[in-house]
Amino acid sequence: MPTDVLTADRLAADLPTRWLGRPAHVFDSLPSTNTCWLEQARQDAAEGTLAVADVQTAGKGRLGRVWQSPPGAGLLFSLLFRPAPPITPGQVMMAVVGVVDGLAAHLGVAPRLKWPNDILLDGAKLAGLLGESTTGDDGQLVVVIGCGLNVNLDPADFPPPPLGGTPATSLLVALGRPVERVPLLYALLLGIETRYDALRAGQSPYADWRRLCATLGQAVTAQGVDGVIEGVAEDVAEDGSLLVRQADGTLVSVAAGDVTLRRTAARG
């Protein structure tokens, strides 16, 4: 069997993690791995359970966007966590930083972050993560974190970015060669497991998440829940919000929304 074929048996054969990704469920096609696992979470799916799909017909990105990837060209997966309440931004931060750790360890690349949870390589979007939560039938908090990563997509596979938006890239484009998905997924799961174990031990991923954030020091337009905010992205808070300094000197906190880089600005 080719080593790049995703099957549950193939993933389980050499999985380097202690508990994350066990068990693994692999689907030829799903509407959305996040939606699938949110439904399973209301029942008794174990913490660490992994769902991987070769194709998503209704893959979800942030702000209701659709994440698309041709068959066999990306990694589309979701992980189920059962953390002690309350829900914290650290749960998604640790997954984002864990994916960066895995990419760096496995491929020697140095990704950055576009606030809040997009992963950039050479300034273009390589991956995105989405965290969602629910309560199981037993009343326990469940967090599902999904990741869509462009592995072997050709430039022709990318839709044009929205006006002012971030262009897309893939590992194939960045490295100039195909990348096998199974060992890459192993590396990502190991990176996330290490970060989640640290989070459970009381170690916040915030400092590393902040260090990786390429949005800081940039002039941005933020489409927040209260309207459009323009200014320089000055910092990120521990609750995950982006702190934008407006032209009049006011510092505004953007808790959620879409950020567009307007121009490069020197860090103050």
N, C-alpha and C positions, 0 to 999 in steps of 0.2 A: 504493500500500500504506500503511495507517495506520502512523504513525511509532512506535507503541508495540508493534508486532508484533516478536517476537524471532525473527530468522533469522540464519544464519551470514553471508549476504551483507550483510544490514542492519548487523550488528555490525562487519563488516570495512570497510564503506564509509567511515566517518569515525572509526575508532578512533584516539584521540590518543596511545596508548602506543607506545613503540619496539619492545617485545618481548612484554610481558605481554598475554595474551589472543590470542596468535597461535601456532597457529591456534585458532579458536573452533568448538566443536561445540554445536549447539542441538538439544534433544530436546523433543518434545511431552510425553513422560512418561518418567520413570526411577524405579526404586526409590529410588536415592540417587545424587546426583552424586559424593559422596565415594567410595562403593563402586565406582562405574564407573571413576573415575580411579585408584583404588588397583589395580584390575585392569589398566588400561592401563599404569600405571607399571612393572609388572613386565616390560613389553615395551620399546618404544623411544619412547614419547610424549615430546615435547620439553618442556624447561622452559618454563613460561609458558602451556602449553596450558590452555584454558578449556572447561569443560563447564557449560552452562546448561540447566535444565529448566523448562518451564512448570508442570509438576506433578511432585511426588515422591510415590510411593506408600508409600515406607518411609524418608522423610527422617530423618536422624539428628541428634539434639542431644546435649548432654553427658549422661553417666551413663545412656546407653541410652534417653533420651527420644526421642519422635517429633516432628519438626518438620512441621507441616501448613500448607498455604496453598492457597486456592482457585485454580483456573486463571486465569492472567493477572493476578493480584493482588499477587504478590510477586516478588522476585528471589531465585532459588535457584541458586547456582553454586558451582563448585569450581575451584581453581587448582592446578596441579602445579609443584612446585619441586624442583630438584636441588641443594641446598646442599652445601657441603663439610662433612663430619662434624666434630664430633658434632651430634646433634640438640640444639637449645637452645630455651629458652622464648622467646627473642627472635624466633624465626620466626613464632610465633603473635602475639606482642605487636605486631610490625610490621604484620601484617595488620589487627589490630583498630584500631590507631592510623591506618592508611591508610584504612580505611573511615570513621572519624570525620573525617579530613581531607577526604575526598571529599564527605561529607554537608555539612560546613561550607562548603566552597568552592562547591558547586553550589546549595545551598538556603539557606545562611545560618543554619542551625540550630546549636545547641551541645550535641551529645550528651555524655553521661558514660558511665562504665563501671561495671558491677556485676561484682565479682571473680568469675571471672577474665577472662571474654571475652564477656559480654553487653553490648550497647549499649543505653543508656537514653535516652529523650527525655521530658522532663517527669516523670521518675521512673518511667516505665513501659517495659517491654521492647519495643524496636523491632527488634532483630536479635540473632542469636547466631552465633558462629563456633566451628568445631570443627577441630582439627588432628589428623591421623593420619599415620603414617609406615610405610614398608615398605622393602624392599630389592629392587631390580630384578634381572632375570636377569643383568645385567652386574656385580652386586655393589654398585652405586652406591646411596647413600642417596636416598630419595624422600620428600618431605613433601607431603601433599595438605591444603589448607586450604579448608574449605567455609564458605559464608555463607548464611544465610537471613534476608532482610530483608522486613518487612511494608511494602509500598508502598501499595496501594490497597484494603486490607481495611477493611470496615465493622465497627463494634463487634460486630454480631451474628455475625461470623465468628470471633471469639475464644472459645476454650473458657474456662470459669471457671478462674482460677488455683488452684493447690493451696493448702491452708490455710497462711496466712502467706507465700505466694509473691508474686512480683512480677506485677502485672497487665500485660497486653499493650497495645500501641498500634500505630498505623501512621502513615505520613506523611500519608495522607488525613485521619485523625483529628486529628493535631497541627497540620496546616497549613490544614485546612478546604477543601482542593481536591485533585483528582487530580494525580498526578505521573507524567510519562512515564518509562517504565522504561529505554529505550535510552540517552538522554543521562545518566540517573542512573548506569547501569552504567558508561558511559565515565568518569564522574567517580570512581567507586569504584576502577576499575582503574588510573587514573592515580595516585590516592592511594597504592594498594598498591605499584605499581611504583616510585614515588619512595622510599617507605620501604624497599623491599627493596634497591634500589640503594644506599641509605645504609647498610643493614645489611651488605651485602657489602663496603662500603668501611670497615667497622669502627665505624660509628656505631650505638650501641645505642638502641633505642626505649624503654628502661626508664623514663627520666625522664619522658617524655611520657605513657607508659602509667600510671605512678604518679600523675601530676598529674591525670589524667582520672578516677581511681578514686573513685567516689562512695561506696564501701563504707567508706572510711577514716573513723574517728571515730564509726562507728555501732555500737550494741550488736547483736551477731549471735549466731545459733545456727548452728554449722558442723557439718554431718554429714560427718565425715572418715572415712578408712579405719579409724581406730582408735576410732571411737565419736563421741559428741556432745560438742562443745566450746562453751561459752558464755563470752562476754566482750565486750570492745570491740575492734573491728578497728583496730589501732594503726598498722600499716604493711604494705607489701608488700616482699618481698625481691627481689633481682635474679634469683633462680631462679624467680620467679613465685609463690612461696608467700605465704599470708596470715598475718600475725603477729597473734595474738589475745591480749590481756591479760585473764586470768581474774580473778575476784573476789579470789582469794588473792594476786594480784600476779604469778603465773607467766605468762611469755610463751611461748605455744605456737605452733609453726609448723604451718600446715595446707597440705599440698602439693597436695591435690586433694579435692574434695568439693562439697557443696551448701551454700550460705550463705543464711540467712533473716535479714532485718533485723527486730529485735525492737522497737526504739524508737530515737528520735534521741538521740544522746549527744553531749555537747560534746567537741570534740577537746582532748586534753590537751596 
